[in-house]
Amino acid sequence: MKTIRVCVGSACHVNGSYKVVKAMNQIIDQRGLGDEVELVGSFCMGKCTEGVAVECDEIIYAASVENVEEVFEKIMGGK
C-alpha cells in the first residue's frame, strides 16, 4: 500500500491543501485504488513556497488543484 501525505500546515492550507486532498480522494475513488493508496494529512515538510507539499516514498511534490492529477500520476506510475 502506498501512503501519500498531504501537508495541511498553515502555508499549504492557504495554498489549497484541502482542495488537493479532495481532488486526490476523487481520483483514488474513480480508479478504484482505495485498497492500494492511503491518503493522510501531514504537517510542514519545509516546502512552503512551492505550493501544497505532497510526499510519497520520500519524494516531495508541489501540488495544486490544477496539477493534482499529474502529481498523482507521477506517484502511482500510471495506475
MMTF fields as JSON, N, C-alpha, C and O atoms, coordinates in Angstrom:
{
  "mmtfVersion": "1.0.0",
  "mmtfProducer": "UNKNOWN",
  "numBonds": 315,
  "numAtoms": 316,
  "numGroups": 79,
  "numChains": 1,
  "numModels": 1,
  "chainsPerModel": [1],
  "groupsPerChain": [79],
  "chainIdList": ["A"],
  "bondAtomList": [4, 2, 8, 6, 12, 10, 16, 14, 20, 18, 24, 22, 28, 26, 32, 30, 36, 34, 40, 38, 44, 42, 48, 46, 52, 50, 56, 54, 60, 58, 64, 62, 68, 66, 72, 70, 76, 74, 80, 78, 84, 82, 88, 86, 92, 90, 96, 94, 100, 98, 104, 102, 108, 106, 112, 110, 116, 114, 120, 118, 124, 122, 128, 126, 132, 130, 136, 134, 140, 138, 144, 142, 148, 146, 152, 150, 156, 154, 160, 158, 164, 162, 168, 166, 172, 170, 176, 174, 180, 178, 184, 182, 188, 186, 192, 190, 196, 194, 200, 198, 204, 202, 208, 206, 212, 210, 216, 214, 220, 218, 224, 222, 228, 226, 232, 230, 236, 234, 240, 238, 244, 242, 248, 246, 252, 250, 256, 254, 260, 258, 264, 262, 268, 266, 272, 270, 276, 274, 280, 278, 284, 282, 288, 286, 292, 290, 296, 294, 300, 298, 304, 302, 308, 306, 312, 310],
  "bondOrderList": [1, 1, 1, 1, 1, 1, 1, 1, 1, 1, 1, 1, 1, 1, 1, 1, 1, 1, 1, 1, 1, 1, 1, 1, 1, 1, 1, 1, 1, 1, 1, 1, 1, 1, 1, 1, 1, 1, 1, 1, 1, 1, 1, 1, 1, 1, 1, 1, 1, 1, 1, 1, 1, 1, 1, 1, 1, 1, 1, 1, 1, 1, 1, 1, 1, 1, 1, 1, 1, 1, 1, 1, 1, 1, 1, 1, 1, 1],
  "groupList": [{"groupName": "MET", "atomNameList": ["N", "CA", "C", "O"], "elementList": ["N", "C", "C", "O"], "formalChargeList": [0, 0, 0, 0], "bondAtomList": [1, 0, 2, 1, 3, 2], "bondOrderList": [1, 1, 2], "singleLetterCode": "M", "chemCompType": "L-PEPTIDE LINKING"}, {"groupName": "LYS", "atomNameList": ["N", "CA", "C", "O"], "elementList": ["N", "C", "C", "O"], "formalChargeList": [0, 0, 0, 0], "bondAtomList": [1, 0, 2, 1, 3, 2], "bondOrderList": [1, 1, 2], "singleLetterCode": "K", "chemCompType": "L-PEPTIDE LINKING"}, {"groupName": "THR", "atomNameList": ["N", "CA", "C", "O"], "elementList": ["N", "C", "C", "O"], "formalChargeList": [0, 0, 0, 0], "bondAtomList": [1, 0, 2, 1, 3, 2], "bondOrderList": [1, 1, 2], "singleLetterCode": "T", "chemCompType": "L-PEPTIDE LINKING"}, {"groupName": "ILE", "atomNameList": ["N", "CA", "C", "O"], "elementList": ["N", "C", "C", "O"], "formalChargeList": [0, 0, 0, 0], "bondAtomList": [1, 0, 2, 1, 3, 2], "bondOrderList": [1, 1, 2], "singleLetterCode": "I", "chemCompType": "L-PEPTIDE LINKING"}, {"groupName": "ARG", "atomNameList": ["N", "CA", "C", "O"], "elementList": ["N", "C", "C", "O"], "formalChargeList": [0, 0, 0, 0], "bondAtomList": [1, 0, 2, 1, 3, 2], "bondOrderList": [1, 1, 2], "singleLetterCode": "R", "chemCompType": "L-PEPTIDE LINKING"}, {"groupName": "VAL", "atomNameList": ["N", "CA", "C", "O"], "elementList": ["N", "C", "C", "O"], "formalChargeList": [0, 0, 0, 0], "bondAtomList": [1, 0, 2, 1, 3, 2], "bondOrderList": [1, 1, 2], "singleLetterCode": "V", "chemCompType": "L-PEPTIDE LINKING"}, {"groupName": "CYS", "atomNameList": ["N", "CA", "C", "O"], "elementList": ["N", "C", "C", "O"], "formalChargeList": [0, 0, 0, 0], "bondAtomList": [1, 0, 2, 1, 3, 2], "bondOrderList": [1, 1, 2], "singleLetterCode": "C", "chemCompType": "L-PEPTIDE LINKING"}, {"groupName": "GLY", "atomNameList": ["N", "CA", "C", "O"], "elementList": ["N", "C", "C", "O"], "formalChargeList": [0, 0, 0, 0], "bondAtomList": [1, 0, 2, 1, 3, 2], "bondOrderList": [1, 1, 2], "singleLetterCode": "G", "chemCompType": "PEPTIDE LINKING"}, {"groupName": "SER", "atomNameList": ["N", "CA", "C", "O"], "elementList": ["N", "C", "C", "O"], "formalChargeList": [0, 0, 0, 0], "bondAtomList": [1, 0, 2, 1, 3, 2], "bondOrderList": [1, 1, 2], "singleLetterCode": "S", "chemCompType": "L-PEPTIDE LINKING"}, {"groupName": "ALA", "atomNameList": ["N", "CA", "C", "O"], "elementList": ["N", "C", "C", "O"], "formalChargeList": [0, 0, 0, 0], "bondAtomList": [1, 0, 2, 1, 3, 2], "bondOrderList": [1, 1, 2], "singleLetterCode": "A", "chemCompType": "L-PEPTIDE LINKING"}, {"groupName": "HIS", "atomNameList": ["N", "CA", "C", "O"], "elementList": ["N", "C", "C", "O"], "formalChargeList": [0, 0, 0, 0], "bondAtomList": [1, 0, 2, 1, 3, 2], "bondOrderList": [1, 1, 2], "singleLetterCode": "H", "chemCompType": "L-PEPTIDE LINKING"}, {"groupName": "ASN", "atomNameList": ["N", "CA", "C", "O"], "elementList": ["N", "C", "C", "O"], "formalChargeList": [0, 0, 0, 0], "bondAtomList": [1, 0, 2, 1, 3, 2], "bondOrderList": [1, 1, 2], "singleLetterCode": "N", "chemCompType": "L-PEPTIDE LINKING"}, {"groupName": "TYR", "atomNameList": ["N", "CA", "C", "O"], "elementList": ["N", "C", "C", "O"], "formalChargeList": [0, 0, 0, 0], "bondAtomList": [1, 0, 2, 1, 3, 2], "bondOrderList": [1, 1, 2], "singleLetterCode": "Y", "chemCompType": "L-PEPTIDE LINKING"}, {"groupName": "GLN", "atomNameList": ["N", "CA", "C", "O"], "elementList": ["N", "C", "C", "O"], "formalChargeList": [0, 0, 0, 0], "bondAtomList": [1, 0, 2, 1, 3, 2], "bondOrderList": [1, 1, 2], "singleLetterCode": "Q", "chemCompType": "L-PEPTIDE LINKING"}, {"groupName": "ASP", "atomNameList": ["N", "CA", "C", "O"], "elementList": ["N", "C", "C", "O"], "formalChargeList": [0, 0, 0, 0], "bondAtomList": [1, 0, 2, 1, 3, 2], "bondOrderList": [1, 1, 2], "singleLetterCode": "D", "chemCompType": "L-PEPTIDE LINKING"}, {"groupName": "LEU", "atomNameList": ["N", "CA", "C", "O"], "elementList": ["N", "C", "C", "O"], "formalChargeList": [0, 0, 0, 0], "bondAtomList": [1, 0, 2, 1, 3, 2], "bondOrderList": [1, 1, 2], "singleLetterCode": "L", "chemCompType": "L-PEPTIDE LINKING"}, {"groupName": "GLU", "atomNameList": ["N", "CA", "C", "O"], "elementList": ["N", "C", "C", "O"], "formalChargeList": [0, 0, 0, 0], "bondAtomList": [1, 0, 2, 1, 3, 2], "bondOrderList": [1, 1, 2], "singleLetterCode": "E", "chemCompType": "L-PEPTIDE LINKING"}, {"groupName": "PHE", "atomNameList": ["N", "CA", "C", "O"], "elementList": ["N", "C", "C", "O"], "formalChargeList": [0, 0, 0, 0], "bondAtomList": [1, 0, 2, 1, 3, 2], "bondOrderList": [1, 1, 2], "singleLetterCode": "F", "chemCompType": "L-PEPTIDE LINKING"}],
  "groupTypeList": [0, 1, 2, 3, 4, 5, 6, 5, 7, 8, 9, 6, 10, 5, 11, 7, 8, 12, 1, 5, 5, 1, 9, 0, 11, 13, 3, 3, 14, 13, 4, 7, 15, 7, 14, 16, 5, 16, 15, 5, 7, 8, 17, 6, 0, 7, 1, 6, 2, 16, 7, 5, 9, 5, 16, 6, 14, 16, 3, 3, 12, 9, 9, 8, 5, 16, 11, 5, 16, 16, 5, 17, 16, 1, 3, 0, 7, 7, 1],
  "groupIdList": [1, 2, 3, 4, 5, 6, 7, 8, 9, 10, 11, 12, 13, 14, 15, 16, 17, 18, 19, 20, 21, 22, 23, 24, 25, 26, 27, 28, 29, 30, 31, 32, 33, 34, 35, 36, 37, 38, 39, 40, 41, 42, 43, 44, 45, 46, 47, 48, 49, 50, 51, 52, 53, 54, 55, 56, 57, 58, 59, 60, 61, 62, 63, 64, 65, 66, 67, 68, 69, 70, 71, 72, 73, 74, 75, 76, 77, 78, 79],
  "secStructList": [7, 3, 3, 3, 3, 3, 3, 7, 1, 2, 2, 2, 2, 2, 6, 6, 2, 2, 2, 2, 2, 2, 2, 2, 2, 2, 2, 2, 2, 2, 6, 6, 7, 6, 6, 6, 3, 3, 3, 3, 3, 3, 7, 7, 7, 1, 7, 6, 6, 1, 1, 3, 3, 3, 3, 3, 6, 6, 3, 3, 3, 3, 3, 7, 6, 6, 6, 2, 2, 2, 2, 2, 2, 2, 2, 2, 6, 7, 7],
  "xCoordList": [0.849, 0.0, 0.885, 1.844, 0.556, 1.265, 0.593, -0.635, 1.395, 0.876, 1.283, 2.467, 0.284, 0.507, 0.179, -0.919, 1.145, 0.961, 0.792, 1.597, -0.264, -0.522, -0.375, -1.02, 0.472, 0.669, -0.606, -1.217, -0.997, -2.144, -1.715, -2.535, -0.41, 0.109, -0.428, -1.1, -0.139, -0.768, -0.48, -1.406, 0.761, 1.07, 0.393, -0.166, 0.438, -0.206, -1.725, -2.408, -2.247, -3.69, -4.116, -5.104, -3.373, -3.67, -3.553, -4.289, -2.635, -2.43, -3.397, -3.303, -4.33, -5.381, -5.209, -5.66, -4.565, -4.319, -5.605, -5.629, -6.661, -7.891, -8.531, -9.174, -8.364, -8.851, -8.025, -8.563, -6.723, -5.855, -6.251, -6.326, -6.502, -6.94, -8.243, -8.38, -9.187, -10.481, -10.292, -10.884, -9.471, -9.225, -8.527, -8.87, -7.553, -6.858, -7.807, -7.76, -8.662, -9.655, -10.562, -10.894, -10.963, -11.811, -11.081, -11.665, -9.812, -9.021, -8.9, -9.071, -8.606, -8.472, -9.777, -9.766, -10.903, -12.213, -12.533, -12.98, -12.307, -12.614, -11.821, -12.318, -10.61, -9.744, -9.83, -9.159, -10.653, -10.816, -9.541, -9.251, -8.782, -7.491, -7.53, -6.486, -8.718, -8.85, -8.099, -7.695, -7.905, -7.166, -5.662, -4.891, -5.236, -3.817, -3.179, -1.955, -4.014, -3.497, -4.126, -5.345, -3.288, -3.745, -3.372, -2.206, -4.343, -4.133, -4.245, -5.275, -3.173, -3.161, -2.689, -1.958, -3.114, -2.651, -1.31, -0.988, -0.544, 0.777, 1.032, 0.362, 2.0, 2.37, 3.577, 4.013, 4.112, 5.089, 6.208, 6.809, 6.461, 7.537, 8.672, 9.628, 8.558, 9.622, 9.649, 10.666, 8.558, 8.485, 7.388, 6.673, 7.268, 6.141, 5.98, 4.864, 7.051, 6.956, 6.656, 6.491, 6.581, 6.447, 5.037, 4.813, 4.082, 2.721, 2.396, 3.103, 1.341, 0.943, 1.925, 2.085, 2.575, 3.562, 2.849, 2.001, 3.214, 2.673, 3.87, 4.752, 3.902, 5.053, 4.621, 3.601, 5.423, 5.249, 6.61, 7.343, 6.948, 8.233, 9.416, 10.384, 9.326, 10.384, 10.635, 11.658, 9.722, 9.804, 8.699, 7.543, 9.059, 8.081, 7.752, 8.639, 6.457, 5.947, 5.244, 4.732, 5.218, 4.457, 3.145, 3.136, 2.043, 0.742, -0.151, 0.03, -1.114, -2.183, -3.403, -3.302, -4.538, -5.738, -5.517, -6.025, -4.759, -4.532, -3.642, -3.815, -2.7, -1.779, -1.899, -1.032, -2.95, -3.062, -3.084, -2.517, -3.718, -3.757, -2.362, -1.975, -1.624, -0.247, 0.636, 1.422, 0.503, 1.269, 0.882, 1.749, -0.408, -0.874, -0.289, 0.126, -0.257, 0.321, 1.794, 2.247, 2.536, 3.954, 4.12, 4.996, 3.279, 3.359, 3.02, 3.705, 1.967, 1.46, 2.083, 1.868, 2.838, 3.46, 2.466, 2.664, 1.38, 0.41, -0.769, -1.6, -0.876, -2.018, -3.282, -4.338],
  "yCoordList": [-1.188, 0.0, 1.238, 1.33, 2.175, 3.459, 4.418, 4.472, 5.169, 6.224, 7.556, 7.836, 8.37, 9.716, 10.691, 10.672, 11.546, 12.534, 13.912, 14.334, 14.605, 15.962, 16.909, 16.729, 17.916, 18.891, 19.696, 20.179, 19.834, 20.667, 21.764, 22.318, 22.068, 23.174, 24.499, 24.545, 25.566, 26.856, 27.356, 27.808, 27.294, 27.792, 26.934, 27.466, 25.628, 24.747, 24.87, 24.773, 25.084, 25.304, 26.514, 26.456, 27.604, 28.82, 28.551, 29.137, 27.672, 27.345, 26.292, 25.906, 25.822, 24.934, 23.465, 22.621, 23.135, 21.722, 20.906, 19.748, 21.477, 20.704, 20.429, 19.395, 21.334, 21.089, 19.997, 19.184, 19.977, 18.928, 17.574, 16.585, 17.52, 16.279, 15.793, 14.612, 16.692, 16.328, 15.783, 14.765, 16.456, 16.015, 14.654, 13.799, 14.45, 13.155, 12.044, 10.941, 12.328, 11.331, 10.95, 9.777, 11.932, 11.652, 10.768, 9.829, 11.063, 10.254, 8.819, 7.865, 8.675, 7.344, 6.572, 5.394, 7.225, 6.576, 6.208, 5.093, 7.135, 6.891, 5.715, 4.976, 5.544, 4.476, 3.189, 2.204, 3.208, 2.02, 1.61, 0.422, 2.602, 2.333, 2.449, 2.55, 2.434, 2.595, 1.563, 1.85, 0.365, -0.684, -0.57, -1.257, 0.3, 0.41, 1.714, 1.818, 2.71, 4.04, 4.536, 4.497, 4.999, 5.638, 7.115, 7.451, 7.983, 9.426, 9.979, 9.824, 10.628, 11.142, 12.588, 13.036, 13.3, 14.665, 14.65, 13.714, 15.695, 15.811, 17.275, 18.163, 17.512, 18.896, 19.283, 18.508, 20.43, 21.078, 20.148, 19.415, 20.206, 19.436, 20.343, 19.888, 21.643, 22.58, 23.076, 23.606, 22.916, 23.357, 24.405, 24.413, 25.274, 26.2, 27.144, 27.572, 27.47, 28.436, 27.783, 28.482, 26.457, 25.751, 25.298, 24.748, 25.508, 25.017, 24.03, 23.963, 23.268, 22.273, 21.103, 20.488, 20.809, 19.725, 18.383, 18.178, 17.471, 16.114, 15.171, 15.302, 14.21, 13.31, 11.86, 11.437, 11.116, 9.668, 9.056, 9.555, 8.001, 7.315, 8.272, 8.173, 9.19, 10.161, 11.183, 11.868, 11.292, 12.31, 13.323, 12.951, 14.609, 15.67, 16.353, 16.762, 16.467, 17.105, 18.396, 18.513, 19.363, 20.596, 20.436, 20.357, 20.388, 20.135, 21.361, 22.248, 21.372, 22.369, 21.683, 20.57, 22.332, 21.761, 21.567, 20.615, 22.473, 22.417, 21.246, 20.719, 20.826, 19.762, 18.486, 17.615, 18.375, 17.243, 15.905, 14.927, 15.848, 14.584, 14.209, 13.041, 15.191, 14.961, 14.46, 13.53, 15.073, 14.639, 13.212, 12.393, 12.915, 11.568, 10.545, 9.46, 10.891, 10.001, 9.722, 8.583, 10.761, 10.583, 9.638, 8.773, 9.812, 8.983, 7.528, 6.61, 7.329, 5.98, 5.299, 4.106, 6.027, 5.414, 4.953, 3.919, 5.726, 5.418, 4.566, 4.227, 4.202, 3.386, 4.188, 3.663],
  "zCoordList": [0.0, 0.0, 0.0, 0.766, -0.855, -0.885, 0.082, 0.162, 0.811, 1.666, 1.064, 0.876, 0.765, 0.236, 1.35, 1.907, 1.67, 2.733, 2.108, 1.279, 2.517, 2.033, 3.212, 4.245, 3.056, 4.122, 4.337, 3.383, 5.593, 5.947, 6.92, 7.651, 6.916, 7.72, 7.215, 6.185, 7.923, 7.616, 6.203, 5.529, 5.727, 4.378, 3.311, 2.351, 3.469, 2.491, 2.557, 1.537, 3.755, 3.89, 3.065, 2.333, 3.186, 2.425, 0.922, 0.127, 0.534, -0.88, -1.419, -2.584, -0.58, -1.072, -0.77, -1.545, 0.344, 0.645, 0.751, 0.334, 1.293, 1.432, 0.079, -0.101, -0.869, -2.232, -2.904, -3.656, -2.638, -3.179, -2.593, -3.322, -1.292, -0.646, -1.272, -1.591, -1.445, -2.035, -3.447, -3.805, -4.247, -5.625, -5.65, -6.466, -4.767, -4.725, -4.298, -4.843, -3.331, -2.917, -4.077, -4.248, -4.876, -6.039, -7.045, -7.586, -7.296, -8.23, -7.715, -8.473, -6.434, -5.828, -5.966, -6.325, -5.685, -5.798, -7.243, -7.513, -8.174, -9.587, -10.145, -10.995, -9.678, -10.196, -9.374, -9.679, -8.342, -7.513, -6.788, -6.646, -6.331, -5.695, -4.17, -3.525, -3.606, -2.166, -1.342, -0.215, -1.887, -1.175, -1.378, -0.707, -2.307, -2.637, -2.175, -2.092, -1.874, -1.549, -0.255, -0.087, 0.646, 1.878, 1.782, 1.574, 1.932, 1.87, 3.283, 3.939, 3.752, 5.12, 5.148, 4.265, 6.165, 6.38, 7.095, 7.827, 6.872, 7.477, 7.793, 7.266, 8.651, 8.926, 8.1, 7.248, 8.324, 7.453, 6.988, 7.773, 5.691, 5.061, 4.605, 3.978, 4.928, 4.612, 3.178, 2.729, 2.455, 1.055, 0.884, -0.117, 1.858, 1.96, 0.765, 0.47, 0.087, -1.013, -2.356, -3.356, -2.396, -3.672, -3.997, -5.075, -3.112, -3.323, -2.227, -1.221, -2.406, -1.417, -1.501, -2.555, -0.387, -0.358, -0.25, 0.618, -1.154, -1.173, -1.197, -2.046, -0.257, -0.151, -0.288, 0.256, -1.026, -1.119, -1.412, -2.266, -0.724, -0.916, -0.8, -1.554, 0.145, 0.454, -0.659, -0.646, -1.61, -2.658, -2.397, -2.198, -2.398, -2.154, -3.473, -4.222, -3.736, -4.944, -4.552, -3.439, -5.461, -5.264, -6.017, -7.245, -5.286, -5.897, -5.817, -4.983, -6.713, -6.707, -7.303, -7.819, -7.234, -7.84, -9.341, -9.934, -9.942, -11.383, -11.803, -12.902, -10.966, -11.377, -10.537, -10.609, -9.754, -8.827, -9.566, -9.079, -10.711, -11.451, -11.961, -11.924, -12.429, -12.887, -11.735, -11.912, -10.573, -9.396, -9.021, -8.715, -9.042, -8.712, -9.689, -9.281, -10.971, -11.992, -11.7, -11.81, -11.33, -11.006, -9.819, -9.82, -8.815, -7.616, -7.936, -7.486, -8.709, -8.953, -10.168, -10.381, -10.954, -12.123, -13.168, -13.805, -13.352, -14.401, -13.982, -14.825, -12.7, -12.249, -12.218, -11.864]
}
